[in-house]
Amino acid sequence: MQMVVLALLLMPASIAPAAGAEVTIGYLHGPRAQEPLSLVEVPAENDGREGAELAIEDNNTTGRFLNQSFSMVTAMVDEDGDAGAQALALAEQGASFVVADLAADALVKAADAGRERGLLFFNIGAADDRLREEDCRPNVIHVAPSHSMLADGLAQYLVWKQWRRWLLVEGSHPEDRLFGDALRRAAKRFGAEIVEERIFEDKGGARQTDSGVVQVQRQIPVLTQEAPEYDVLVAADESEVFAAYLPYRTWDPRPVAGSAGLVPTSWHASHGQWGALQMHSRFQKRFSRFMTALDMQAWSAVRIVGEAATRTGSTEPSAITAFIKGPELGMGAYKGQKLTIRDWNLQVRQPILLTDGRMVVSVSPQEGFLHQVSELDTLGVDRPETRCSLP
């Protein structure tokens, strides 16, 4: 209720509420990712979507005072489906804004198809830096943190701990290379040294078998033995093939970070600061499970639309879009700093949580990493570095 009152107080006095106007938000997602290695980390069937549903309820709580209402329509892109066609199908159902949990190529296709219809997309799933850089689109807001933001958040903490010598172990899939590249960039940016790089070749086979523990217990020590002296093993395993097996199995007794061990993320169930417990409580009461990073990114996307509608007193898509891309947007998201958007690549600024799976160990940006505009801009691609050119 405090959030509602504050939002109303911030709304310009000259703006009158619209008469029974509705905002329709689309939710577009791809097929479910492969099962994780850990049986306790299998995502819920509606991972992400339920975060959006909670945000729709929150938007409507505020919207009642302004005679605004919010609804959501959904569509799925099959593995070989046409993301652009599904985006246009959502537009036919009245959606002007689309929360998209899609792989990079599918997101680009959807955004290009929806541009002529004026669709504004919110990327909640793809961390690829190219989507914010050479393949950026003027109608895609990136709520999901990029690989470079996650890597920078992790690197700042490791450097703060004086764990500057890294052994980098990278998977053999293209997406592993993307995170590996971000970790290399972060090491160079913050003064760490990668003493050696190694590749874990994915040779296929069953991900979870009776003999798996025995095999891994033999493989991981061999993979990590005879390494130069290092402080921390940093893993790039976006495909979830090997990193979960690294802790407690390395040849040398060293901490693990990156895709396992100490993991950078936008949200975690153990996060309890800045009012996050209230968010967790509401989500658990509504859906009987913990809120994931994807849920939080979807919630943030839908709430950004709601915040813009409240602040402008309008449900016109053009007015909402202009406010979202303008300098006045600042939305609380239970992470200590308001979410704002970088105007050079439309990436949402946000702190990065570092978790060991049970507790939040730290939150980046770390103390002492300064920036002339915002310390949050020490995470990810800064304005002078960007390759994005928006109209």
C-alpha positions in Angstrom: 0.0 0.0 0.0 2.9 2.4 0.7 4.1 1.8 -2.9 0.6 2.7 -4.2 0.4 5.9 -2.2 3.9 7.0 -3.2 3.2 6.3 -6.9 0.0 8.4 -6.7 1.9 11.3 -5.0 4.5 11.2 -7.7 2.0 11.4 -10.5 1.8 14.9 -12.0 -1.2 16.8 -10.7 -2.2 18.0 -14.1 -2.8 14.4 -15.4 -6.2 13.0 -15.0 -6.7 9.2 -15.0 -7.9 7.6 -18.2 -11.5 6.3 -18.3 -11.4 2.6 -17.9 -8.4 2.1 -20.1 -6.6 -1.3 -20.3 -3.0 -2.2 -21.0 -2.4 -5.7 -22.5 1.0 -7.2 -22.0 2.1 -10.3 -23.9 4.3 -13.1 -22.5 6.3 -14.9 -25.2 8.5 -17.8 -24.3 10.4 -20.6 -26.0 10.6 -24.3 -25.1 11.7 -25.3 -21.7 15.5 -25.7 -21.3 17.0 -29.0 -20.6 16.9 -30.4 -17.1 19.6 -29.1 -14.8 22.2 -31.5 -13.3 20.8 -31.0 -9.8 17.4 -32.6 -9.1 16.6 -29.9 -6.6 17.0 -27.1 -9.2 14.4 -28.3 -11.7 12.5 -25.1 -12.7 8.8 -24.9 -12.2 6.6 -25.3 -15.3 5.6 -21.6 -15.2 9.1 -20.3 -14.2 9.1 -16.6 -15.3 5.4 -16.4 -16.2 4.3 -16.5 -12.6 6.5 -13.6 -11.8 4.7 -11.7 -14.6 1.3 -12.7 -13.2 2.2 -11.3 -9.8 3.3 -8.1 -11.4 0.0 -7.9 -13.3 -1.8 -8.1 -9.9 0.5 -5.4 -8.5 -0.2 -3.1 -11.5 -3.9 -3.6 -11.0 -3.6 -2.7 -7.3 -2.2 0.7 -8.3 -4.3 0.9 -11.4 -7.6 0.8 -9.5 -6.9 4.3 -8.2 -6.3 5.6 -11.8 -9.0 3.6 -13.5 -6.4 1.6 -15.3 -6.4 -2.1 -15.7 -3.7 -4.6 -16.9 -4.0 -8.0 -18.4 -1.7 -10.6 -19.9 -1.9 -12.9 -23.0 0.7 -15.6 -23.7 2.2 -17.4 -26.6 4.9 -20.1 -27.1 7.5 -20.4 -29.8 8.2 -24.1 -30.6 11.8 -25.2 -31.2 11.4 -24.7 -34.9 8.7 -22.1 -34.6 8.4 -18.6 -36.0 9.1 -16.1 -33.1 8.0 -13.2 -35.3 4.7 -14.8 -36.2 4.0 -15.4 -32.5 4.9 -11.9 -31.6 2.4 -10.6 -34.2 -0.2 -13.0 -32.8 0.1 -11.3 -29.4 -0.3 -7.9 -31.1 -3.5 -9.2 -32.7 -4.7 -9.9 -29.2 -4.1 -6.3 -28.2 -0.6 -6.5 -26.7 1.6 -3.4 -27.1 4.3 -4.7 -24.7 5.9 -8.2 -24.8 7.8 -9.9 -22.0 10.1 -12.2 -23.9 11.9 -15.3 -22.6 13.6 -16.3 -25.8 17.0 -17.3 -27.1 19.0 -14.6 -28.8 18.2 -15.3 -32.4 14.5 -15.8 -31.7 14.4 -12.5 -29.8 15.9 -10.6 -32.7 13.3 -12.1 -35.1 10.4 -11.3 -32.8 11.7 -7.7 -32.3 12.1 -7.1 -36.0 8.7 -8.5 -36.8 7.0 -6.5 -34.1 8.8 -3.2 -34.8 6.3 -2.0 -37.4 3.4 -2.8 -35.1 5.1 -0.7 -32.4 5.7 -3.6 -30.0 8.1 -2.9 -27.2 9.9 -6.1 -26.0 11.4 -6.8 -22.6 14.2 -9.4 -22.7 14.1 -11.4 -19.5 15.9 -14.5 -20.6 18.9 -13.9 -23.0 22.2 -12.8 -21.4 24.0 -12.5 -24.8 26.0 -9.3 -24.9 25.5 -9.0 -28.6 21.8 -8.3 -28.1 22.9 -5.1 -26.2 25.7 -4.3 -28.6 26.0 -5.0 -32.4 22.6 -6.7 -32.6 20.8 -4.2 -30.3 17.3 -3.1 -31.3 15.5 0.1 -30.4 12.4 -1.8 -29.3 14.0 -4.2 -26.9 14.6 -3.3 -23.2 17.0 -5.8 -21.5 15.8 -6.6 -18.0 18.0 -9.8 -17.8 21.5 -8.9 -16.8 24.1 -9.5 -19.6 27.0 -12.0 -19.4 29.3 -9.0 -18.9 27.2 -7.6 -16.0 27.2 -11.0 -14.3 31.0 -11.5 -14.9 31.8 -8.0 -13.7 29.8 -8.4 -10.5 31.6 -11.6 -9.8 35.0 -10.2 -10.7 34.6 -7.2 -8.4 34.1 -9.4 -5.4 36.9 -11.8 -6.3 39.3 -8.9 -6.7 38.0 -7.3 -3.5 38.9 -10.6 -1.8 42.4 -10.4 -3.4 41.6 -13.7 -5.3 43.2 -12.3 -8.4 44.7 -15.5 -9.9 42.0 -17.5 -11.8 42.0 -20.9 -13.4 39.3 -20.6 -16.1 37.5 -23.8 -17.1 35.1 -23.4 -20.0 32.6 -25.7 -21.6 32.7 -26.7 -25.2 29.4 -25.2 -26.3 29.1 -21.8 -28.0 27.1 -20.3 -25.1 29.8 -21.4 -22.7 32.3 -19.4 -24.8 30.1 -16.3 -24.5 30.3 -16.4 -20.7 33.9 -17.3 -20.9 34.6 -14.2 -23.0 32.8 -12.1 -20.4 34.9 -13.5 -17.7 38.1 -12.8 -19.7 36.9 -9.2 -20.2 36.1 -8.8 -16.5 39.5 -10.2 -15.4 41.3 -7.7 -17.7 39.0 -4.8 -16.6 39.5 -5.3 -12.8 43.0 -6.5 -12.6 42.7 -10.3 -12.2 45.0 -12.7 -14.0 43.8 -15.9 -15.8 46.8 -18.2 -15.1 45.5 -20.9 -17.4 42.4 -21.9 -19.5 41.1 -25.4 -19.8 38.2 -26.9 -21.8 35.7 -29.5 -20.6 34.6 -31.4 -23.7 31.0 -32.4 -23.6 31.0 -35.9 -25.1 27.3 -36.5 -24.6 25.7 -39.4 -22.7 23.3 -39.4 -19.9 23.3 -36.4 -17.6 22.1 -38.3 -14.6 23.0 -42.0 -14.3 23.8 -44.5 -11.5 27.5 -44.4 -12.5 27.6 -40.6 -12.9 29.0 -39.8 -9.5 31.8 -42.3 -9.8 32.8 -41.0 -13.3 32.7 -37.4 -12.3 34.7 -38.0 -9.1 37.4 -39.4 -11.4 37.1 -36.8 -14.2 37.2 -33.5 -12.3 40.4 -34.1 -10.4 42.1 -35.1 -13.7 40.7 -32.0 -15.4 42.1 -29.7 -12.7 45.4 -31.2 -11.7 48.9 -29.8 -12.4 47.5 -26.3 -12.8 49.6 -23.2 -12.1 49.1 -21.7 -8.7 45.7 -20.1 -8.6 43.3 -18.6 -6.0 39.9 -19.5 -7.4 38.6 -21.8 -10.2 36.2 -19.8 -12.4 33.8 -21.9 -14.6 31.9 -20.9 -17.7 29.3 -23.6 -18.2 26.1 -22.1 -19.5 25.0 -25.5 -20.8 25.1 -27.0 -17.3 27.3 -29.9 -18.3 30.1 -30.0 -15.7 30.3 -26.9 -13.4 27.9 -28.3 -10.7 30.4 -31.1 -10.2 33.4 -28.9 -9.5 33.0 -27.9 -5.8 34.9 -30.3 -3.5 36.2 -32.3 -6.4 39.1 -30.2 -7.8 42.7 -31.5 -7.5 43.7 -28.5 -5.3 41.5 -27.3 -2.5 40.3 -24.0 -4.1 36.9 -22.2 -4.2 34.8 -22.4 -7.3 32.9 -19.4 -8.8 31.0 -18.6 -12.0 28.6 -21.2 -13.2 28.8 -23.0 -9.9 30.0 -22.3 -6.3 29.7 -18.6 -6.0 27.2 -17.7 -8.7 26.3 -14.2 -9.9 22.5 -13.7 -10.5 19.8 -11.0 -10.5 17.8 -12.7 -7.8 17.8 -15.5 -5.3 15.4 -17.1 -2.8 17.9 -16.4 0.1 18.0 -12.6 -0.6 16.3 -10.8 2.3 17.5 -7.2 2.3 15.7 -4.0 1.2 12.2 -5.4 1.6 12.9 -8.6 -0.4 11.3 -10.8 2.3 8.0 -9.1 1.6 8.3 -10.0 -2.1 9.3 -13.6 -1.3 6.3 -13.9 1.1 3.8 -12.7 -1.4 5.2 -14.9 -4.2 5.3 -18.0 -2.0 1.8 -17.4 -0.7 0.5 -17.0 -4.3 2.4 -19.8 -6.1 3.7 -22.2 -3.3 7.3 -22.0 -4.4 10.4 -19.8 -4.3 10.8 -16.9 -6.7 13.6 -17.4 -9.2 15.7 -14.9 -11.1 13.6 -15.4 -14.2 10.4 -14.7 -12.2 12.0 -11.5 -10.8 13.0 -10.4 -14.3 9.5 -11.0 -15.6 8.0 -9.2 -12.6 10.3 -6.2 -13.1 9.4 -6.0 -16.8 5.7 -5.9 -16.2 6.1 -3.5 -13.3 8.2 -1.1 -15.4 5.1 -0.9 -17.7 2.9 -0.3 -14.7 5.2 2.3 -13.3 5.2 4.2 -16.6 1.4 4.1 -16.8 1.1 5.4 -13.3 3.6 8.2 -13.7 2.2 9.4 -17.0 -1.5 8.8 -16.1 -1.8 7.2 -19.5 -2.4 3.8 -21.0 -1.4 5.0 -24.5 1.5 2.7 -25.7 3.4 5.6 -27.1 3.3 7.6 -23.9 4.3 4.6 -21.8 7.2 3.8 -24.2 8.5 7.3 -24.2 8.5 7.4 -20.4 10.3 4.1 -20.1 13.0 5.2 -22.5 13.2 8.7 -20.9 15.4 9.8 -17.9 12.7 9.9 -15.3 12.1 6.1 -14.9 13.3 4.8 -11.5 11.6 1.7 -10.1 12.2 -0.1 -6.8 13.0 -3.8 -7.1 14.0 -4.8 -3.6 17.7 -4.6 -4.4 18.8 -1.4 -2.7 18.9 0.8 -5.8 16.2 1.7 -8.3 16.1 0.2 -11.7 17.0 2.6 -14.5 17.7 2.1 -18.1 20.9 2.9 -20.0 20.1 5.0 -22.9 23.0 3.8 -25.1 21.8 0.1 -25.2 18.5 -0.1 -23.3 20.0 -2.4 -20.6 18.4 -2.1 -17.2 20.9 -1.1 -14.5 20.7 -3.3 -11.5 22.9 -4.8 -8.7 24.2 -8.3 -9.1 23.7 -10.8 -6.2 26.4 -13.3 -5.5 25.1 -16.5 -4.0 26.5 -19.9 -2.9 23.1 -21.5 -3.3 22.0 -21.1 0.3 22.9 -17.5 1.2 23.7 -14.2 -0.6 27.4 -13.8 0.0 27.7 -10.3 -1.4 26.1 -7.7 -3.7 27.9 -5.9 -6.5 28.9 -3.3 -7.3 31.5 -3.6 -4.6 32.7 -0.7 -2.4 35.5 1.1 -4.0 34.6 0.5 -7.6 33.7 4.0 -8.6 32.0 5.6 -11.7 31.5 9.2 -12.7 27.7 8.7 -13.3 26.5 5.5 -11.5 28.4 2.8 -9.7 26.0 0.4 -11.4 27.6 1.3 -14.7 30.8 -0.5 -13.5 28.8 -3.7 -14.3 28.6 -4.4 -18.0 29.3 -2.3 -21.1 29.7 1.3 -20.3 28.8 4.2 -22.7 32.3 4.7 -24.1 32.6 1.0 -24.9 29.3 0.4 -26.5 28.9 -0.8 -30.1 25.2 -0.3 -30.1 23.8 2.5 -32.3 20.2 3.3 -31.6 18.1 5.6 -33.8 
